[in-house]
């Protein structure tokens, strides 16, 4: 069995999207260079992601930031104890 993991996260100033398999990073979005990176070693069968993967990561970041703003507005009146 394999463990396949996708991570999408954001904050006001940063974001991340990455795909992992068995604890090894297969692809991540470099939002500074505006490109997808496949940091796989040369001795394995290379897994390639579609060219649109980076553009989808940018869309996912916008969705994440919208959801973050919505959650902040919804939770602003809750007491910490709640």
HELIX and SHEET records of a PDB file:
HELIX    1   1 UNK A   53  UNK A   75  1                                  23    
SHEET    1   A 4 UNK A   4  UNK A  10  0                                        
SHEET    2   A 4 UNK A  15  UNK A  21 -1                                        
SHEET    3   A 4 UNK A  24  UNK A  30 -1                                        
SHEET    4   A 4 UNK A  35  UNK A  37 -1                                        
END                                                                             
